[in-house]
């Protein structure tokens, strides 16, 4: 199974991705055959900082769980209002 095929299972979830020129926490929006769309989160303000299109073969590491991911999910969830 290719990495991109596995990433399709995690679309719209928060994760950590390390690629050839950087590494960031964010939300995976789309995983295609040649690129992924990834919304980067500023971990200090918990706001979306930018959207990246990353060429899939450059992805080196993906972290789906762990303490840092759980913290980001908790902080983002705490900012969601009840009316949304």
Secondary structure as UniProt FT lines:
FT   HELIX           3..7
FT   HELIX           8..10
FT   TURN            11..12
FT   STRAND          14..19
FT   TURN            20..21
FT   STRAND          22..31
FT   STRAND          35..42
FT   TURN            43..46
FT   STRAND          47..55
FT   HELIX           56..58
FT   STRAND          59..63
FT   HELIX           67..78
FT   TURN            82..83
//
